[in-house]
Amino acid sequence: MAEAARAAVPATVPAPSRNRVGRQVRVPKTAELVAAHLRRQIVRGELKPGDALPPESGLMEQFGISRPTLREAFRVLESESLITVRRGAHGGARVSAPDAEVAARFAGLILEYRGATLGDIYRAAALIEPPCARQLALKHTADDIERLRAALVAEKAVLDDALDLVDAQDAFHALLIELTGNQTLILLCSMLRNIIDRANASYTAGAADADAQKAQALKGHRAHVRLVGLIESGKADEAEKLWQRHISSADDVVNAAGPKTVLELLD
């Protein structure tokens, strides 16, 4: 535990200033320090997804802590989806890969609490996704085009199933961002698309006009087909403008479904 504690405390402490006099300094709990130590190992790849953590007795001895403190540290890491814990004789803790969906759920909770609308989410996507379409038109590989065309085939196969089509079209959007190779954009957009996907699924399941719903789905699919053609042809300006119109159109349709457009994502 001493090693984890030393790693968590700065080597030097700044001299107190006049403005800081009287402020309380919060000392991290032991369980938080243990969780931080294990978290660093997971994020740095020293512990891989699927790896089993040592038995509780070994960890208690390593860190010099009690069983309740260790289990409190486990609960912190479980809440972050960094480990899974099975109880019982054959149980134990195993490492999980950090999951963007966890961040998306939390972001969705905050946005719903703040009264964000579907329009807010679509407008954010409209700021991020069109430049990605432009970038792909300027620079792509034959494999990129092949993967985009495979995504179109997957969409076409479920055009008559509204809910499956939501998933397929969401996968196309995600692939568009993935192919940029920018990890920051991939994470941000996966959070946005996760929220949009859940909102779209709710709208689709509650839509009464099946014919209008299908017409909109076909329109979306045709836009996806045109986009792939523009990307393959290297028409960057046209690809960006098309994708801007496509996302704005989806925003209009979902928000026109009813006057209450605030996010409702809680199960």
Contacts in CASP RR format, 6 or more apart in sequence:
PFRMAT RR
TARGET T0000
AUTHOR 0000-0000-0000
METHOD contacts of the structure
MODEL  1
MAEAARAAVPATVPAPSRNRVGRQVRVPKTAELVAAHLRRQIVRGELKPG
DALPPESGLMEQFGISRPTLREAFRVLESESLITVRRGAHGGARVSAPDA
EVAARFAGLILEYRGATLGDIYRAAALIEPPCARQLALKHTADDIERLRA
ALVAEKAVLDDALDLVDAQDAFHALLIELTGNQTLILLCSMLRNIIDRAN
ASYTAGAADADAQKAQALKGHRAHVRLVGLIESGKADEAEKLWQRHISSA
DDVVNAAGPKTVLELLD
1 30 0 8 1.000
1 33 0 8 1.000
1 34 0 8 1.000
1 63 0 8 1.000
1 64 0 8 1.000
1 65 0 8 1.000
3 37 0 8 1.000
4 33 0 8 1.000
4 34 0 8 1.000
4 36 0 8 1.000
4 37 0 8 1.000
4 63 0 8 1.000
5 30 0 8 1.000
5 33 0 8 1.000
7 37 0 8 1.000
7 40 0 8 1.000
8 28 0 8 1.000
8 33 0 8 1.000
8 36 0 8 1.000
8 37 0 8 1.000
28 36 0 8 1.000
29 72 0 8 1.000
30 65 0 8 1.000
30 69 0 8 1.000
31 65 0 8 1.000
31 69 0 8 1.000
31 70 0 8 1.000
31 72 0 8 1.000
31 73 0 8 1.000
31 76 0 8 1.000
32 73 0 8 1.000
32 76 0 8 1.000
34 59 0 8 1.000
34 63 0 8 1.000
34 65 0 8 1.000
34 69 0 8 1.000
34 70 0 8 1.000
34 73 0 8 1.000
35 73 0 8 1.000
35 74 0 8 1.000
35 76 0 8 1.000
35 77 0 8 1.000
37 63 0 8 1.000
38 47 0 8 1.000
38 53 0 8 1.000
38 73 0 8 1.000
38 77 0 8 1.000
38 82 0 8 1.000
38 83 0 8 1.000
39 77 0 8 1.000
39 80 0 8 1.000
39 82 0 8 1.000
40 46 0 8 1.000
41 47 0 8 1.000
42 77 0 8 1.000
42 82 0 8 1.000
42 83 0 8 1.000
42 95 0 8 1.000
42 98 0 8 1.000
43 98 0 8 1.000
47 53 0 8 1.000
47 95 0 8 1.000
48 95 0 8 1.000
49 95 0 8 1.000
49 96 0 8 1.000
49 97 0 8 1.000
50 94 0 8 1.000
50 95 0 8 1.000
50 96 0 8 1.000
51 94 0 8 1.000
51 95 0 8 1.000
52 92 0 8 1.000
52 93 0 8 1.000
52 94 0 8 1.000
52 95 0 8 1.000
53 59 0 8 1.000
53 83 0 8 1.000
53 92 0 8 1.000
53 93 0 8 1.000
53 94 0 8 1.000
53 95 0 8 1.000
54 62 0 8 1.000
55 92 0 8 1.000
56 67 0 8 1.000
56 70 0 8 1.000
56 71 0 8 1.000
56 92 0 8 1.000
59 65 0 8 1.000
59 70 0 8 1.000
60 66 0 8 1.000
60 67 0 8 1.000
60 70 0 8 1.000
63 70 0 8 1.000
74 83 0 8 1.000
74 85 0 8 1.000
74 93 0 8 1.000
77 83 0 8 1.000
77 93 0 8 1.000
78 84 0 8 1.000
78 85 0 8 1.000
80 98 0 8 1.000
80 102 0 8 1.000
81 96 0 8 1.000
81 98 0 8 1.000
81 99 0 8 1.000
81 102 0 8 1.000
82 95 0 8 1.000
82 96 0 8 1.000
82 98 0 8 1.000
83 93 0 8 1.000
83 94 0 8 1.000
83 95 0 8 1.000
83 96 0 8 1.000
84 93 0 8 1.000
84 94 0 8 1.000
84 96 0 8 1.000
85 91 0 8 1.000
85 92 0 8 1.000
85 93 0 8 1.000
85 94 0 8 1.000
86 92 0 8 1.000
86 94 0 8 1.000
100 187 0 8 1.000
100 190 0 8 1.000
100 191 0 8 1.000
100 194 0 8 1.000
101 190 0 8 1.000
101 194 0 8 1.000
103 187 0 8 1.000
103 191 0 8 1.000
104 190 0 8 1.000
104 191 0 8 1.000
104 194 0 8 1.000
104 195 0 8 1.000
105 194 0 8 1.000
107 191 0 8 1.000
107 195 0 8 1.000
108 116 0 8 1.000
108 195 0 8 1.000
108 263 0 8 1.000
108 265 0 8 1.000
109 265 0 8 1.000
109 266 0 8 1.000
111 120 0 8 1.000
111 121 0 8 1.000
111 195 0 8 1.000
111 263 0 8 1.000
112 262 0 8 1.000
112 263 0 8 1.000
112 264 0 8 1.000
112 265 0 8 1.000
112 266 0 8 1.000
115 262 0 8 1.000
115 263 0 8 1.000
116 262 0 8 1.000
116 263 0 8 1.000
117 255 0 8 1.000
117 261 0 8 1.000
117 262 0 8 1.000
117 263 0 8 1.000
118 196 0 8 1.000
118 199 0 8 1.000
118 251 0 8 1.000
118 254 0 8 1.000
118 255 0 8 1.000
118 261 0 8 1.000
118 262 0 8 1.000
118 263 0 8 1.000
119 251 0 8 1.000
119 254 0 8 1.000
119 255 0 8 1.000
119 261 0 8 1.000
121 192 0 8 1.000
121 195 0 8 1.000
121 196 0 8 1.000
121 199 0 8 1.000
121 263 0 8 1.000
122 196 0 8 1.000
122 247 0 8 1.000
122 248 0 8 1.000
122 250 0 8 1.000
122 251 0 8 1.000
122 254 0 8 1.000
123 251 0 8 1.000
124 192 0 8 1.000
125 173 0 8 1.000
125 189 0 8 1.000
125 192 0 8 1.000
125 193 0 8 1.000
125 196 0 8 1.000
125 247 0 8 1.000
126 244 0 8 1.000
126 247 0 8 1.000
126 248 0 8 1.000
126 251 0 8 1.000
128 177 0 8 1.000
128 185 0 8 1.000
128 188 0 8 1.000
128 189 0 8 1.000
128 192 0 8 1.000
129 173 0 8 1.000
129 176 0 8 1.000
129 177 0 8 1.000
129 189 0 8 1.000
129 243 0 8 1.000
129 247 0 8 1.000
130 240 0 8 1.000
130 241 0 8 1.000
130 243 0 8 1.000
130 244 0 8 1.000
130 247 0 8 1.000
131 240 0 8 1.000
132 176 0 8 1.000
132 177 0 8 1.000
132 180 0 8 1.000
132 185 0 8 1.000
132 189 0 8 1.000
133 176 0 8 1.000
133 227 0 8 1.000
133 230 0 8 1.000
133 231 0 8 1.000
133 239 0 8 1.000
133 240 0 8 1.000
133 242 0 8 1.000
133 243 0 8 1.000
134 236 0 8 1.000
134 237 0 8 1.000
134 239 0 8 1.000
134 240 0 8 1.000
135 180 0 8 1.000
135 236 0 8 1.000
136 144 0 8 1.000
136 176 0 8 1.000
136 179 0 8 1.000
136 180 0 8 1.000
136 231 0 8 1.000
136 239 0 8 1.000
137 230 0 8 1.000
137 231 0 8 1.000
137 233 0 8 1.000
137 234 0 8 1.000
137 235 0 8 1.000
137 236 0 8 1.000
137 239 0 8 1.000
137 240 0 8 1.000
138 234 0 8 1.000
138 236 0 8 1.000
140 179 0 8 1.000
140 231 0 8 1.000
140 232 0 8 1.000
140 234 0 8 1.000
144 179 0 8 1.000
144 231 0 8 1.000
145 228 0 8 1.000
145 231 0 8 1.000
145 232 0 8 1.000
147 175 0 8 1.000
147 179 0 8 1.000
148 172 0 8 1.000
148 175 0 8 1.000
148 176 0 8 1.000
148 179 0 8 1.000
148 228 0 8 1.000
148 231 0 8 1.000
149 228 0 8 1.000
151 168 0 8 1.000
151 171 0 8 1.000
151 172 0 8 1.000
151 175 0 8 1.000
151 224 0 8 1.000
152 172 0 8 1.000
152 221 0 8 1.000
152 224 0 8 1.000
152 225 0 8 1.000
152 228 0 8 1.000
154 168 0 8 1.000
154 171 0 8 1.000
155 165 0 8 1.000
155 168 0 8 1.000
155 169 0 8 1.000
155 172 0 8 1.000
155 221 0 8 1.000
155 224 0 8 1.000
156 221 0 8 1.000
157 168 0 8 1.000
158 164 0 8 1.000
158 165 0 8 1.000
158 167 0 8 1.000
158 168 0 8 1.000
159 165 0 8 1.000
159 214 0 8 1.000
159 217 0 8 1.000
159 218 0 8 1.000
159 221 0 8 1.000
160 214 0 8 1.000
162 204 0 8 1.000
162 207 0 8 1.000
162 210 0 8 1.000
162 213 0 8 1.000
162 214 0 8 1.000
162 217 0 8 1.000
163 201 0 8 1.000
163 204 0 8 1.000
163 205 0 8 1.000
165 217 0 8 1.000
165 221 0 8 1.000
166 197 0 8 1.000
166 200 0 8 1.000
166 201 0 8 1.000
166 204 0 8 1.000
167 197 0 8 1.000
169 217 0 8 1.000
169 220 0 8 1.000
169 221 0 8 1.000
169 224 0 8 1.000
170 193 0 8 1.000
170 196 0 8 1.000
170 197 0 8 1.000
170 200 0 8 1.000
172 224 0 8 1.000
173 189 0 8 1.000
173 193 0 8 1.000
174 189 0 8 1.000
174 190 0 8 1.000
174 193 0 8 1.000
176 227 0 8 1.000
177 185 0 8 1.000
177 186 0 8 1.000
177 189 0 8 1.000
177 190 0 8 1.000
177 193 0 8 1.000
178 186 0 8 1.000
180 186 0 8 1.000
195 263 0 8 1.000
195 265 0 8 1.000
198 265 0 8 1.000
199 254 0 8 1.000
199 263 0 8 1.000
199 265 0 8 1.000
200 254 0 8 1.000
202 264 0 8 1.000
203 254 0 8 1.000
203 257 0 8 1.000
204 213 0 8 1.000
207 213 0 8 1.000
207 257 0 8 1.000
216 253 0 8 1.000
219 249 0 8 1.000
220 246 0 8 1.000
220 250 0 8 1.000
223 242 0 8 1.000
223 245 0 8 1.000
223 246 0 8 1.000
223 249 0 8 1.000
226 242 0 8 1.000
227 239 0 8 1.000
227 242 0 8 1.000
227 243 0 8 1.000
227 246 0 8 1.000
230 238 0 8 1.000
230 239 0 8 1.000
230 242 0 8 1.000
231 239 0 8 1.000
254 261 0 8 1.000
255 261 0 8 1.000
END
